[in-house]
């Protein structure tokens, strides 16, 4: 029994140093908070006409109205999107850093944003937010105003409805 307080302290230190829990382990109310924070960023996405974003320890990549920019413009696994990037200029770096700060408010670690679809007037209709760290592999939030997913399996992925066009996706094949 003497070890119990020491184990509890070690557990508290371990948990304090961890990222937020993966989406699949978050409660329904936490998921609502997550997607609410992400949806609050839609006007920014629409203004910058975001097409793709990636942020991890190996890569910074953004495609938006000014073009495609990357920390690895010569080509690498960093550039998984379709646009051929160039190196960051000062404005692209400022825009990327601003978007990274804004995404950090979402309570989850967003590694990439992709599959963005806009309506004719420029409103965001669909987007995928991936959590690509090792503990989050195959987990994402998907927004799609068409709302044509159910709590079912679609191509091996399990889509769980969160609310109003938002889904949590767990895809063990990714």
MODELLER restraints for C-alpha pairs under 7 A, 6 or more apart:
rsr = mdl.restraints
at = mdl.atoms
rsr.add(forms.Gaussian(group=physical.xy_distance, feature=features.Distance(at['CA:20:A'], at['CA:107:A']), mean=6.85, stdev=0.5))
rsr.add(forms.Gaussian(group=physical.xy_distance, feature=features.Distance(at['CA:20:A'], at['CA:108:A']), mean=5.94, stdev=0.5))
rsr.add(forms.Gaussian(group=physical.xy_distance, feature=features.Distance(at['CA:22:A'], at['CA:135:A']), mean=6.89, stdev=0.5))
rsr.add(forms.Gaussian(group=physical.xy_distance, feature=features.Distance(at['CA:22:A'], at['CA:136:A']), mean=5.52, stdev=0.5))
rsr.add(forms.Gaussian(group=physical.xy_distance, feature=features.Distance(at['CA:23:A'], at['CA:31:A']), mean=6.97, stdev=0.5))
rsr.add(forms.Gaussian(group=physical.xy_distance, feature=features.Distance(at['CA:23:A'], at['CA:139:A']), mean=6.84, stdev=0.5))
rsr.add(forms.Gaussian(group=physical.xy_distance, feature=features.Distance(at['CA:31:A'], at['CA:162:A']), mean=6.99, stdev=0.5))
rsr.add(forms.Gaussian(group=physical.xy_distance, feature=features.Distance(at['CA:32:A'], at['CA:162:A']), mean=6.70, stdev=0.5))
rsr.add(forms.Gaussian(group=physical.xy_distance, feature=features.Distance(at['CA:34:A'], at['CA:106:A']), mean=5.22, stdev=0.5))
rsr.add(forms.Gaussian(group=physical.xy_distance, feature=features.Distance(at['CA:34:A'], at['CA:107:A']), mean=5.79, stdev=0.5))
rsr.add(forms.Gaussian(group=physical.xy_distance, feature=features.Distance(at['CA:34:A'], at['CA:108:A']), mean=6.90, stdev=0.5))
rsr.add(forms.Gaussian(group=physical.xy_distance, feature=features.Distance(at['CA:37:A'], at['CA:105:A']), mean=6.59, stdev=0.5))
rsr.add(forms.Gaussian(group=physical.xy_distance, feature=features.Distance(at['CA:37:A'], at['CA:106:A']), mean=4.87, stdev=0.5))
rsr.add(forms.Gaussian(group=physical.xy_distance, feature=features.Distance(at['CA:38:A'], at['CA:106:A']), mean=5.70, stdev=0.5))
rsr.add(forms.Gaussian(group=physical.xy_distance, feature=features.Distance(at['CA:42:A'], at['CA:124:A']), mean=6.73, stdev=0.5))
rsr.add(forms.Gaussian(group=physical.xy_distance, feature=features.Distance(at['CA:46:A'], at['CA:122:A']), mean=6.35, stdev=0.5))
rsr.add(forms.Gaussian(group=physical.xy_distance, feature=features.Distance(at['CA:46:A'], at['CA:123:A']), mean=6.29, stdev=0.5))
rsr.add(forms.Gaussian(group=physical.xy_distance, feature=features.Distance(at['CA:46:A'], at['CA:124:A']), mean=6.44, stdev=0.5))
rsr.add(forms.Gaussian(group=physical.xy_distance, feature=features.Distance(at['CA:48:A'], at['CA:64:A']), mean=6.07, stdev=0.5))
rsr.add(forms.Gaussian(group=physical.xy_distance, feature=features.Distance(at['CA:48:A'], at['CA:65:A']), mean=5.88, stdev=0.5))
rsr.add(forms.Gaussian(group=physical.xy_distance, feature=features.Distance(at['CA:49:A'], at['CA:64:A']), mean=5.30, stdev=0.5))
rsr.add(forms.Gaussian(group=physical.xy_distance, feature=features.Distance(at['CA:49:A'], at['CA:65:A']), mean=5.32, stdev=0.5))
rsr.add(forms.Gaussian(group=physical.xy_distance, feature=features.Distance(at['CA:50:A'], at['CA:63:A']), mean=6.17, stdev=0.5))
rsr.add(forms.Gaussian(group=physical.xy_distance, feature=features.Distance(at['CA:50:A'], at['CA:64:A']), mean=4.33, stdev=0.5))
rsr.add(forms.Gaussian(group=physical.xy_distance, feature=features.Distance(at['CA:50:A'], at['CA:65:A']), mean=6.85, stdev=0.5))
rsr.add(forms.Gaussian(group=physical.xy_distance, feature=features.Distance(at['CA:51:A'], at['CA:63:A']), mean=5.26, stdev=0.5))
rsr.add(forms.Gaussian(group=physical.xy_distance, feature=features.Distance(at['CA:51:A'], at['CA:64:A']), mean=5.39, stdev=0.5))
rsr.add(forms.Gaussian(group=physical.xy_distance, feature=features.Distance(at['CA:51:A'], at['CA:114:A']), mean=6.49, stdev=0.5))
rsr.add(forms.Gaussian(group=physical.xy_distance, feature=features.Distance(at['CA:51:A'], at['CA:116:A']), mean=5.83, stdev=0.5))
rsr.add(forms.Gaussian(group=physical.xy_distance, feature=features.Distance(at['CA:52:A'], at['CA:62:A']), mean=5.51, stdev=0.5))
rsr.add(forms.Gaussian(group=physical.xy_distance, feature=features.Distance(at['CA:52:A'], at['CA:63:A']), mean=4.97, stdev=0.5))
rsr.add(forms.Gaussian(group=physical.xy_distance, feature=features.Distance(at['CA:52:A'], at['CA:113:A']), mean=5.60, stdev=0.5))
rsr.add(forms.Gaussian(group=physical.xy_distance, feature=features.Distance(at['CA:52:A'], at['CA:114:A']), mean=4.84, stdev=0.5))
rsr.add(forms.Gaussian(group=physical.xy_distance, feature=features.Distance(at['CA:53:A'], at['CA:61:A']), mean=5.55, stdev=0.5))
rsr.add(forms.Gaussian(group=physical.xy_distance, feature=features.Distance(at['CA:53:A'], at['CA:62:A']), mean=4.45, stdev=0.5))
rsr.add(forms.Gaussian(group=physical.xy_distance, feature=features.Distance(at['CA:53:A'], at['CA:63:A']), mean=6.50, stdev=0.5))
rsr.add(forms.Gaussian(group=physical.xy_distance, feature=features.Distance(at['CA:53:A'], at['CA:112:A']), mean=5.24, stdev=0.5))
rsr.add(forms.Gaussian(group=physical.xy_distance, feature=features.Distance(at['CA:53:A'], at['CA:113:A']), mean=5.02, stdev=0.5))
rsr.add(forms.Gaussian(group=physical.xy_distance, feature=features.Distance(at['CA:53:A'], at['CA:114:A']), mean=6.63, stdev=0.5))
rsr.add(forms.Gaussian(group=physical.xy_distance, feature=features.Distance(at['CA:54:A'], at['CA:60:A']), mean=5.67, stdev=0.5))
rsr.add(forms.Gaussian(group=physical.xy_distance, feature=features.Distance(at['CA:54:A'], at['CA:61:A']), mean=5.00, stdev=0.5))
rsr.add(forms.Gaussian(group=physical.xy_distance, feature=features.Distance(at['CA:54:A'], at['CA:62:A']), mean=6.49, stdev=0.5))
rsr.add(forms.Gaussian(group=physical.xy_distance, feature=features.Distance(at['CA:54:A'], at['CA:111:A']), mean=5.56, stdev=0.5))
rsr.add(forms.Gaussian(group=physical.xy_distance, feature=features.Distance(at['CA:54:A'], at['CA:112:A']), mean=4.20, stdev=0.5))
rsr.add(forms.Gaussian(group=physical.xy_distance, feature=features.Distance(at['CA:54:A'], at['CA:113:A']), mean=6.56, stdev=0.5))
rsr.add(forms.Gaussian(group=physical.xy_distance, feature=features.Distance(at['CA:55:A'], at['CA:61:A']), mean=6.73, stdev=0.5))
rsr.add(forms.Gaussian(group=physical.xy_distance, feature=features.Distance(at['CA:55:A'], at['CA:111:A']), mean=5.02, stdev=0.5))
rsr.add(forms.Gaussian(group=physical.xy_distance, feature=features.Distance(at['CA:55:A'], at['CA:112:A']), mean=6.26, stdev=0.5))
rsr.add(forms.Gaussian(group=physical.xy_distance, feature=features.Distance(at['CA:56:A'], at['CA:111:A']), mean=5.95, stdev=0.5))
rsr.add(forms.Gaussian(group=physical.xy_distance, feature=features.Distance(at['CA:59:A'], at['CA:71:A']), mean=6.14, stdev=0.5))
rsr.add(forms.Gaussian(group=physical.xy_distance, feature=features.Distance(at['CA:59:A'], at['CA:78:A']), mean=5.29, stdev=0.5))
rsr.add(forms.Gaussian(group=physical.xy_distance, feature=features.Distance(at['CA:60:A'], at['CA:70:A']), mean=5.54, stdev=0.5))
rsr.add(forms.Gaussian(group=physical.xy_distance, feature=features.Distance(at['CA:60:A'], at['CA:71:A']), mean=5.46, stdev=0.5))
rsr.add(forms.Gaussian(group=physical.xy_distance, feature=features.Distance(at['CA:61:A'], at['CA:69:A']), mean=5.66, stdev=0.5))
rsr.add(forms.Gaussian(group=physical.xy_distance, feature=features.Distance(at['CA:61:A'], at['CA:70:A']), mean=4.33, stdev=0.5))
rsr.add(forms.Gaussian(group=physical.xy_distance, feature=features.Distance(at['CA:61:A'], at['CA:71:A']), mean=6.70, stdev=0.5))
rsr.add(forms.Gaussian(group=physical.xy_distance, feature=features.Distance(at['CA:61:A'], at['CA:79:A']), mean=6.95, stdev=0.5))
rsr.add(forms.Gaussian(group=physical.xy_distance, feature=features.Distance(at['CA:62:A'], at['CA:68:A']), mean=5.71, stdev=0.5))
rsr.add(forms.Gaussian(group=physical.xy_distance, feature=features.Distance(at['CA:62:A'], at['CA:69:A']), mean=5.40, stdev=0.5))
rsr.add(forms.Gaussian(group=physical.xy_distance, feature=features.Distance(at['CA:62:A'], at['CA:70:A']), mean=6.59, stdev=0.5))
rsr.add(forms.Gaussian(group=physical.xy_distance, feature=features.Distance(at['CA:62:A'], at['CA:96:A']), mean=6.78, stdev=0.5))
rsr.add(forms.Gaussian(group=physical.xy_distance, feature=features.Distance(at['CA:63:A'], at['CA:69:A']), mean=6.40, stdev=0.5))
rsr.add(forms.Gaussian(group=physical.xy_distance, feature=features.Distance(at['CA:68:A'], at['CA:83:A']), mean=6.19, stdev=0.5))
rsr.add(forms.Gaussian(group=physical.xy_distance, feature=features.Distance(at['CA:68:A'], at['CA:84:A']), mean=6.52, stdev=0.5))
rsr.add(forms.Gaussian(group=physical.xy_distance, feature=features.Distance(at['CA:68:A'], at['CA:85:A']), mean=4.39, stdev=0.5))
rsr.add(forms.Gaussian(group=physical.xy_distance, feature=features.Distance(at['CA:68:A'], at['CA:86:A']), mean=6.38, stdev=0.5))
rsr.add(forms.Gaussian(group=physical.xy_distance, feature=features.Distance(at['CA:69:A'], at['CA:85:A']), mean=4.64, stdev=0.5))
rsr.add(forms.Gaussian(group=physical.xy_distance, feature=features.Distance(at['CA:69:A'], at['CA:86:A']), mean=4.93, stdev=0.5))
rsr.add(forms.Gaussian(group=physical.xy_distance, feature=features.Distance(at['CA:69:A'], at['CA:87:A']), mean=5.44, stdev=0.5))
rsr.add(forms.Gaussian(group=physical.xy_distance, feature=features.Distance(at['CA:69:A'], at['CA:88:A']), mean=5.26, stdev=0.5))
rsr.add(forms.Gaussian(group=physical.xy_distance, feature=features.Distance(at['CA:70:A'], at['CA:85:A']), mean=5.72, stdev=0.5))
rsr.add(forms.Gaussian(group=physical.xy_distance, feature=features.Distance(at['CA:70:A'], at['CA:86:A']), mean=6.07, stdev=0.5))
rsr.add(forms.Gaussian(group=physical.xy_distance, feature=features.Distance(at['CA:70:A'], at['CA:87:A']), mean=5.33, stdev=0.5))
rsr.add(forms.Gaussian(group=physical.xy_distance, feature=features.Distance(at['CA:70:A'], at['CA:88:A']), mean=6.05, stdev=0.5))
rsr.add(forms.Gaussian(group=physical.xy_distance, feature=features.Distance(at['CA:71:A'], at['CA:87:A']), mean=5.95, stdev=0.5))
rsr.add(forms.Gaussian(group=physical.xy_distance, feature=features.Distance(at['CA:71:A'], at['CA:88:A']), mean=6.77, stdev=0.5))
rsr.add(forms.Gaussian(group=physical.xy_distance, feature=features.Distance(at['CA:72:A'], at['CA:78:A']), mean=6.60, stdev=0.5))
rsr.add(forms.Gaussian(group=physical.xy_distance, feature=features.Distance(at['CA:73:A'], at['CA:85:A']), mean=5.25, stdev=0.5))
rsr.add(forms.Gaussian(group=physical.xy_distance, feature=features.Distance(at['CA:73:A'], at['CA:86:A']), mean=4.87, stdev=0.5))
rsr.add(forms.Gaussian(group=physical.xy_distance, feature=features.Distance(at['CA:73:A'], at['CA:87:A']), mean=5.44, stdev=0.5))
rsr.add(forms.Gaussian(group=physical.xy_distance, feature=features.Distance(at['CA:103:A'], at['CA:110:A']), mean=6.82, stdev=0.5))
rsr.add(forms.Gaussian(group=physical.xy_distance, feature=features.Distance(at['CA:109:A'], at['CA:131:A']), mean=5.93, stdev=0.5))
rsr.add(forms.Gaussian(group=physical.xy_distance, feature=features.Distance(at['CA:110:A'], at['CA:129:A']), mean=6.25, stdev=0.5))
rsr.add(forms.Gaussian(group=physical.xy_distance, feature=features.Distance(at['CA:110:A'], at['CA:130:A']), mean=5.82, stdev=0.5))
rsr.add(forms.Gaussian(group=physical.xy_distance, feature=features.Distance(at['CA:110:A'], at['CA:131:A']), mean=5.07, stdev=0.5))
rsr.add(forms.Gaussian(group=physical.xy_distance, feature=features.Distance(at['CA:111:A'], at['CA:130:A']), mean=5.74, stdev=0.5))
rsr.add(forms.Gaussian(group=physical.xy_distance, feature=features.Distance(at['CA:111:A'], at['CA:131:A']), mean=5.23, stdev=0.5))
rsr.add(forms.Gaussian(group=physical.xy_distance, feature=features.Distance(at['CA:111:A'], at['CA:132:A']), mean=5.61, stdev=0.5))
rsr.add(forms.Gaussian(group=physical.xy_distance, feature=features.Distance(at['CA:112:A'], at['CA:129:A']), mean=5.90, stdev=0.5))
rsr.add(forms.Gaussian(group=physical.xy_distance, feature=features.Distance(at['CA:112:A'], at['CA:130:A']), mean=5.17, stdev=0.5))
rsr.add(forms.Gaussian(group=physical.xy_distance, feature=features.Distance(at['CA:113:A'], at['CA:127:A']), mean=6.92, stdev=0.5))
rsr.add(forms.Gaussian(group=physical.xy_distance, feature=features.Distance(at['CA:113:A'], at['CA:128:A']), mean=5.61, stdev=0.5))
rsr.add(forms.Gaussian(group=physical.xy_distance, feature=features.Distance(at['CA:113:A'], at['CA:129:A']), mean=4.69, stdev=0.5))
rsr.add(forms.Gaussian(group=physical.xy_distance, feature=features.Distance(at['CA:113:A'], at['CA:130:A']), mean=6.35, stdev=0.5))
rsr.add(forms.Gaussian(group=physical.xy_distance, feature=features.Distance(at['CA:114:A'], at['CA:127:A']), mean=5.96, stdev=0.5))
rsr.add(forms.Gaussian(group=physical.xy_distance, feature=features.Distance(at['CA:114:A'], at['CA:128:A']), mean=5.31, stdev=0.5))
rsr.add(forms.Gaussian(group=physical.xy_distance, feature=features.Distance(at['CA:114:A'], at['CA:129:A']), mean=6.78, stdev=0.5))
rsr.add(forms.Gaussian(group=physical.xy_distance, feature=features.Distance(at['CA:115:A'], at['CA:127:A']), mean=5.22, stdev=0.5))
rsr.add(forms.Gaussian(group=physical.xy_distance, feature=features.Distance(at['CA:115:A'], at['CA:128:A']), mean=5.82, stdev=0.5))
rsr.add(forms.Gaussian(group=physical.xy_distance, feature=features.Distance(at['CA:116:A'], at['CA:126:A']), mean=5.33, stdev=0.5))
rsr.add(forms.Gaussian(group=physical.xy_distance, feature=features.Distance(at['CA:116:A'], at['CA:127:A']), mean=4.31, stdev=0.5))
rsr.add(forms.Gaussian(group=physical.xy_distance, feature=features.Distance(at['CA:117:A'], at['CA:124:A']), mean=6.04, stdev=0.5))
rsr.add(forms.Gaussian(group=physical.xy_distance, feature=features.Distance(at['CA:117:A'], at['CA:125:A']), mean=5.42, stdev=0.5))
rsr.add(forms.Gaussian(group=physical.xy_distance, feature=features.Distance(at['CA:117:A'], at['CA:126:A']), mean=4.99, stdev=0.5))
rsr.add(forms.Gaussian(group=physical.xy_distance, feature=features.Distance(at['CA:117:A'], at['CA:127:A']), mean=6.59, stdev=0.5))
rsr.add(forms.Gaussian(group=physical.xy_distance, feature=features.Distance(at['CA:118:A'], at['CA:124:A']), mean=4.48, stdev=0.5))
rsr.add(forms.Gaussian(group=physical.xy_distance, feature=features.Distance(at['CA:118:A'], at['CA:125:A']), mean=5.27, stdev=0.5))
rsr.add(forms.Gaussian(group=physical.xy_distance, feature=features.Distance(at['CA:119:A'], at['CA:125:A']), mean=6.25, stdev=0.5))
rsr.add(forms.Gaussian(group=physical.xy_distance, feature=features.Distance(at['CA:125:A'], at['CA:144:A']), mean=5.78, stdev=0.5))
rsr.add(forms.Gaussian(group=physical.xy_distance, feature=features.Distance(at['CA:125:A'], at['CA:145:A']), mean=5.38, stdev=0.5))
rsr.add(forms.Gaussian(group=physical.xy_distance, feature=features.Distance(at['CA:126:A'], at['CA:143:A']), mean=5.07, stdev=0.5))
rsr.add(forms.Gaussian(group=physical.xy_distance, feature=features.Distance(at['CA:126:A'], at['CA:144:A']), mean=4.23, stdev=0.5))
rsr.add(forms.Gaussian(group=physical.xy_distance, feature=features.Distance(at['CA:126:A'], at['CA:145:A']), mean=6.41, stdev=0.5))
rsr.add(forms.Gaussian(group=physical.xy_distance, feature=features.Distance(at['CA:127:A'], at['CA:142:A']), mean=5.91, stdev=0.5))
rsr.add(forms.Gaussian(group=physical.xy_distance, feature=features.Distance(at['CA:127:A'], at['CA:143:A']), mean=5.24, stdev=0.5))
rsr.add(forms.Gaussian(group=physical.xy_distance, feature=features.Distance(at['CA:127:A'], at['CA:144:A']), mean=6.71, stdev=0.5))
rsr.add(forms.Gaussian(group=physical.xy_distance, feature=features.Distance(at['CA:128:A'], at['CA:140:A']), mean=6.82, stdev=0.5))
rsr.add(forms.Gaussian(group=physical.xy_distance, feature=features.Distance(at['CA:128:A'], at['CA:141:A']), mean=5.97, stdev=0.5))
rsr.add(forms.Gaussian(group=physical.xy_distance, feature=features.Distance(at['CA:128:A'], at['CA:142:A']), mean=4.52, stdev=0.5))
rsr.add(forms.Gaussian(group=physical.xy_distance, feature=features.Distance(at['CA:128:A'], at['CA:143:A']), mean=6.38, stdev=0.5))
rsr.add(forms.Gaussian(group=physical.xy_distance, feature=features.Distance(at['CA:129:A'], at['CA:140:A']), mean=5.42, stdev=0.5))
rsr.add(forms.Gaussian(group=physical.xy_distance, feature=features.Distance(at['CA:129:A'], at['CA:141:A']), mean=5.19, stdev=0.5))
rsr.add(forms.Gaussian(group=physical.xy_distance, feature=features.Distance(at['CA:129:A'], at['CA:142:A']), mean=6.27, stdev=0.5))
rsr.add(forms.Gaussian(group=physical.xy_distance, feature=features.Distance(at['CA:130:A'], at['CA:139:A']), mean=6.41, stdev=0.5))
rsr.add(forms.Gaussian(group=physical.xy_distance, feature=features.Distance(at['CA:130:A'], at['CA:140:A']), mean=4.46, stdev=0.5))
rsr.add(forms.Gaussian(group=physical.xy_distance, feature=features.Distance(at['CA:130:A'], at['CA:141:A']), mean=6.74, stdev=0.5))
rsr.add(forms.Gaussian(group=physical.xy_distance, feature=features.Distance(at['CA:131:A'], at['CA:137:A']), mean=6.57, stdev=0.5))
rsr.add(forms.Gaussian(group=physical.xy_distance, feature=features.Distance(at['CA:131:A'], at['CA:139:A']), mean=5.99, stdev=0.5))
rsr.add(forms.Gaussian(group=physical.xy_distance, feature=features.Distance(at['CA:131:A'], at['CA:140:A']), mean=5.82, stdev=0.5))
rsr.add(forms.Gaussian(group=physical.xy_distance, feature=features.Distance(at['CA:137:A'], at['CA:174:A']), mean=6.61, stdev=0.5))
rsr.add(forms.Gaussian(group=physical.xy_distance, feature=features.Distance(at['CA:138:A'], at['CA:170:A']), mean=5.53, stdev=0.5))
rsr.add(forms.Gaussian(group=physical.xy_distance, feature=features.Distance(at['CA:138:A'], at['CA:171:A']), mean=4.67, stdev=0.5))
rsr.add(forms.Gaussian(group=physical.xy_distance, feature=features.Distance(at['CA:138:A'], at['CA:172:A']), mean=5.53, stdev=0.5))
rsr.add(forms.Gaussian(group=physical.xy_distance, feature=features.Distance(at['CA:138:A'], at['CA:173:A']), mean=6.97, stdev=0.5))
rsr.add(forms.Gaussian(group=physical.xy_distance, feature=features.Distance(at['CA:138:A'], at['CA:174:A']), mean=4.83, stdev=0.5))
rsr.add(forms.Gaussian(group=physical.xy_distance, feature=features.Distance(at['CA:139:A'], at['CA:169:A']), mean=5.60, stdev=0.5))
rsr.add(forms.Gaussian(group=physical.xy_distance, feature=features.Distance(at['CA:139:A'], at['CA:170:A']), mean=4.65, stdev=0.5))
rsr.add(forms.Gaussian(group=physical.xy_distance, feature=features.Distance(at['CA:139:A'], at['CA:171:A']), mean=6.35, stdev=0.5))
rsr.add(forms.Gaussian(group=physical.xy_distance, feature=features.Distance(at['CA:140:A'], at['CA:168:A']), mean=5.93, stdev=0.5))
rsr.add(forms.Gaussian(group=physical.xy_distance, feature=features.Distance(at['CA:140:A'], at['CA:169:A']), mean=5.22, stdev=0.5))
rsr.add(forms.Gaussian(group=physical.xy_distance, feature=features.Distance(at['CA:140:A'], at['CA:170:A']), mean=6.74, stdev=0.5))
rsr.add(forms.Gaussian(group=physical.xy_distance, feature=features.Distance(at['CA:141:A'], at['CA:166:A']), mean=6.95, stdev=0.5))
rsr.add(forms.Gaussian(group=physical.xy_distance, feature=features.Distance(at['CA:141:A'], at['CA:167:A']), mean=5.63, stdev=0.5))
rsr.add(forms.Gaussian(group=physical.xy_distance, feature=features.Distance(at['CA:141:A'], at['CA:168:A']), mean=4.63, stdev=0.5))
rsr.add(forms.Gaussian(group=physical.xy_distance, feature=features.Distance(at['CA:141:A'], at['CA:169:A']), mean=6.01, stdev=0.5))
rsr.add(forms.Gaussian(group=physical.xy_distance, feature=features.Distance(at['CA:142:A'], at['CA:166:A']), mean=5.70, stdev=0.5))
rsr.add(forms.Gaussian(group=physical.xy_distance, feature=features.Distance(at['CA:142:A'], at['CA:167:A']), mean=5.13, stdev=0.5))
rsr.add(forms.Gaussian(group=physical.xy_distance, feature=features.Distance(at['CA:142:A'], at['CA:168:A']), mean=6.34, stdev=0.5))
rsr.add(forms.Gaussian(group=physical.xy_distance, feature=features.Distance(at['CA:142:A'], at['CA:169:A']), mean=6.99, stdev=0.5))
rsr.add(forms.Gaussian(group=physical.xy_distance, feature=features.Distance(at['CA:143:A'], at['CA:165:A']), mean=5.48, stdev=0.5))
rsr.add(forms.Gaussian(group=physical.xy_distance, feature=features.Distance(at['CA:143:A'], at['CA:166:A']), mean=4.56, stdev=0.5))
rsr.add(forms.Gaussian(group=physical.xy_distance, feature=features.Distance(at['CA:143:A'], at['CA:167:A']), mean=6.45, stdev=0.5))
rsr.add(forms.Gaussian(group=physical.xy_distance, feature=features.Distance(at['CA:144:A'], at['CA:165:A']), mean=5.06, stdev=0.5))
rsr.add(forms.Gaussian(group=physical.xy_distance, feature=features.Distance(at['CA:144:A'], at['CA:166:A']), mean=6.54, stdev=0.5))
rsr.add(forms.Gaussian(group=physical.xy_distance, feature=features.Distance(at['CA:145:A'], at['CA:165:A']), mean=4.97, stdev=0.5))
rsr.add(forms.Gaussian(group=physical.xy_distance, feature=features.Distance(at['CA:146:A'], at['CA:165:A']), mean=6.94, stdev=0.5))
rsr.add(forms.Gaussian(group=physical.xy_distance, feature=features.Distance(at['CA:147:A'], at['CA:165:A']), mean=4.84, stdev=0.5))
rsr.add(forms.Gaussian(group=physical.xy_distance, feature=features.Distance(at['CA:149:A'], at['CA:159:A']), mean=6.83, stdev=0.5))
rsr.add(forms.Gaussian(group=physical.xy_distance, feature=features.Distance(at['CA:150:A'], at['CA:159:A']), mean=6.44, stdev=0.5))
rsr.add(forms.Gaussian(group=physical.xy_distance, feature=features.Distance(at['CA:150:A'], at['CA:160:A']), mean=6.78, stdev=0.5))
rsr.add(forms.Gaussian(group=physical.xy_distance, feature=features.Distance(at['CA:150:A'], at['CA:161:A']), mean=6.57, stdev=0.5))
rsr.add(forms.Gaussian(group=physical.xy_distance, feature=features.Distance(at['CA:151:A'], at['CA:158:A']), mean=6.92, stdev=0.5))
rsr.add(forms.Gaussian(group=physical.xy_distance, feature=features.Distance(at['CA:151:A'], at['CA:159:A']), mean=5.22, stdev=0.5))
rsr.add(forms.Gaussian(group=physical.xy_distance, feature=features.Distance(at['CA:151:A'], at['CA:160:A']), mean=4.61, stdev=0.5))
rsr.add(forms.Gaussian(group=physical.xy_distance, feature=features.Distance(at['CA:151:A'], at['CA:161:A']), mean=6.08, stdev=0.5))
rsr.add(forms.Gaussian(group=physical.xy_distance, feature=features.Distance(at['CA:152:A'], at['CA:158:A']), mean=5.60, stdev=0.5))
rsr.add(forms.Gaussian(group=physical.xy_distance, feature=features.Distance(at['CA:152:A'], at['CA:159:A']), mean=5.69, stdev=0.5))
rsr.add(forms.Gaussian(group=physical.xy_distance, feature=features.Distance(at['CA:153:A'], at['CA:159:A']), mean=6.30, stdev=0.5))
rsr.add(forms.Gaussian(group=physical.xy_distance, feature=features.Distance(at['CA:156:A'], at['CA:171:A']), mean=6.44, stdev=0.5))
rsr.add(forms.Gaussian(group=physical.xy_distance, feature=features.Distance(at['CA:157:A'], at['CA:169:A']), mean=6.41, stdev=0.5))
rsr.add(forms.Gaussian(group=physical.xy_distance, feature=features.Distance(at['CA:157:A'], at['CA:170:A']), mean=5.63, stdev=0.5))
rsr.add(forms.Gaussian(group=physical.xy_distance, feature=features.Distance(at['CA:157:A'], at['CA:171:A']), mean=4.22, stdev=0.5))
rsr.add(forms.Gaussian(group=physical.xy_distance, feature=features.Distance(at['CA:158:A'], at['CA:169:A']), mean=5.56, stdev=0.5))
rsr.add(forms.Gaussian(group=physical.xy_distance, feature=features.Distance(at['CA:158:A'], at['CA:170:A']), mean=5.31, stdev=0.5))
rsr.add(forms.Gaussian(group=physical.xy_distance, feature=features.Distance(at['CA:158:A'], at['CA:171:A']), mean=6.37, stdev=0.5))
rsr.add(forms.Gaussian(group=physical.xy_distance, feature=features.Distance(at['CA:159:A'], at['CA:167:A']), mean=5.93, stdev=0.5))
rsr.add(forms.Gaussian(group=physical.xy_distance, feature=features.Distance(at['CA:159:A'], at['CA:168:A']), mean=5.74, stdev=0.5))
rsr.add(forms.Gaussian(group=physical.xy_distance, feature=features.Distance(at['CA:159:A'], at['CA:169:A']), mean=4.66, stdev=0.5))
rsr.add(forms.Gaussian(group=physical.xy_distance, feature=features.Distance(at['CA:159:A'], at['CA:170:A']), mean=6.82, stdev=0.5))
rsr.add(forms.Gaussian(group=physical.xy_distance, feature=features.Distance(at['CA:160:A'], at['CA:167:A']), mean=5.32, stdev=0.5))
rsr.add(forms.Gaussian(group=physical.xy_distance, feature=features.Distance(at['CA:160:A'], at['CA:168:A']), mean=5.15, stdev=0.5))
rsr.add(forms.Gaussian(group=physical.xy_distance, feature=features.Distance(at['CA:160:A'], at['CA:169:A']), mean=6.42, stdev=0.5))
rsr.add(forms.Gaussian(group=physical.xy_distance, feature=features.Distance(at['CA:161:A'], at['CA:167:A']), mean=4.54, stdev=0.5))
rsr.add(forms.Gaussian(group=physical.xy_distance, feature=features.Distance(at['CA:161:A'], at['CA:168:A']), mean=6.52, stdev=0.5))
rsr.add(forms.Gaussian(group=physical.xy_distance, feature=features.Distance(at['CA:162:A'], at['CA:168:A']), mean=6.67, stdev=0.5))
